[in-house]
């Protein structure tokens, strides 16, 4: 048998179900940062699915991040980048940029990416309506923020072709 034949036979005989993928890849955490609330979404360890995690008060984001990042394997944090229709920073940038700067300083070894967050709140509202959520639930701003973070993360994952 040639080396190539041996490699092919080895692959055929491998039971991939027995492989331990724990810690195989770090998660990607997505942040939809707002002045009052911060929507959080995260991938599974294999980076296949984006899931809404929760919404935390903006004043509690650093405590949340410290706990979450010490408990979970996260390789990258994606923060929504607010831009206007001309692709220029929107008014929200004035309070998001200081957050991103502190995030990079606090976690210097963490990859921090930015991703366009235009229309995520609008799309989140439309998804809630299409999903049949009642009026009271659709008015839950924390849910909108969590869904927005999930949309940012899913778009980011699609853009980098995970």
N, C-alpha and C positions, 0 to 999 in steps of 0.2 A: 504494500500500500504506500502511496505517496504521502507526503506531509499534509497536503491539502485534503486528501481522502481521510486521513486520521483526524484532522480538525473537524471535518463534516460529521464523521461518525461520533466524535466526542459531543458535538452539539446535539445530535439526534438522541444520544443517550442521557443527556442532562435533564434532570427533573427540575424545571424552573420553579415549580410550586414550592420546593423546599428552600429556595433562596430566601435569605433574610434581607428585606429591603429597608428595614428600620434604619433611619439615619442616612439612607442612600443619597438623598438630596435635602437641602434645607427648604423650608417653606418660604413663600413670598408673602409679605404682609403689606396690605394696602391701606392707606390712610386718606380719608376725605376730611381734611381739616377745616373746621369752622370756628368762629369766635366763641360760640356757646357749646357746641357738640362736635365730637369727632367720630365719624363712622369708620369702623375697622372691618376689613375682610382679610381672609387668609387662604392660601392654597393647602391642599393635602400635601403629604410629604413627597409624593411623586410628581407634584405640580401638574396634576391633570384637571382638578376641579377648583374653581374659586367659590368660596363660601363666605357669606356674611357672618361675622363673628359677634359683634356687638357695637353699641355706641356708648361712648364715655363722655363725661363732661370735659370740656377743654381744660379746665383747671386740674383734672385728674389724669391727663394723658401721660405724664412722665412716670407716675406711679404705676399705671397700667403697663407701659412699655418695659419698665424695669422688671416687673414680675413676669410678663409674658416672654420677654427675650431671654430671661434666665431659665425658664421652664421648657421652652420650645426651641428647636433648631431652625433658626431663621437666617437665610443667606442674603436677603434683599428686602428693602423697604421701598415701596412705591408711594409717592405722595402726589396727590392730584395737583395739576398745574393749571390754575385759572387763567384763561386767555379770552380775549374778546374775538369778535368775528374777523378782525384784521390781524389776528394771531399775535396781538400785543398783550402784555400782562394786564389783567383786569384789576379793578379796585381791590378785590380780595387779596391780591398779591402782597399788599402792605402788611398784613398780619400773618400770611402763610410763609413768606420768605424768612422772617426771623425764626419761625418754628423750624424750618428746614435747616437753617444755619446751626441752630442749637442741636438739632438731631445729629447732624454730621460731626459736630464737636463732641457730643456726648458719646457717640458710637463710631469712633474714627475707623474701625475695621469693618464696619457694615457698609455694604453697597447700598446707596440711596439713589434711586432714580426718580425722575419726574415724569408724569404722563398727563396728557390733555384730559381735563375733566369737564369740558364744555358739554352742556345739556344733560349731564348725568342725573341731576335732580329732576328734570323734566321727564326723562326716560324712566326714572324710578317711579314717578307718579303714574305714568301711563302703564307701566308694568303692573302696578298695584291695582289699577282700575281693570285692566285686562284679566288679571288674576281673580277678579271677583271680590276683592276686599271691600268691606263696608266703608261707609263714609268716615266713621269715627277712626277706624284703623288707618285709612288713607291719610288722615290728618296727623298721624303720629310722626313728628319730625325726626325722632330718633330712628324709626324704621326707614324713612327716606334716606337718612345719612348712611345707614348700614348698607342699603341696597346700592346707593351711589358708590360707596367704597368697593362693593362687589363688581359693579360695572367698570370702574377704573381698572380693577385687577384683571377682569376678564379681557378687556381691551388690550391691556399691557401684555398679557400672556399671548394673545393672538398676534400682536405686533412683533413679538420676539420669537414667534413660532414655536411655542412649547408644545 
